[in-house]
Amino acid sequence: MYGKSLIDSKQRSAGIKVFEKCFSIDKSNIYVAYQLFINAVKRKDYDNILEYFDVMYEQDPENKRY
């Protein structure tokens, strides 16, 4: 939740760094992958979008949100 609170308080780059650190520790965390996916789309970071999407889809393929 620390990364999300940083993003909400307009410290987006610091929040993204927190999420990236969490993702490097646990690449199966769907919440972290979702946050990174959304921010990658906003930043047009096409190199990482599919990696984050794959994690979300593999962890919960029935979710209609994806």
Beta strands, then each sheet from edge to edge (+ up, - down):
end
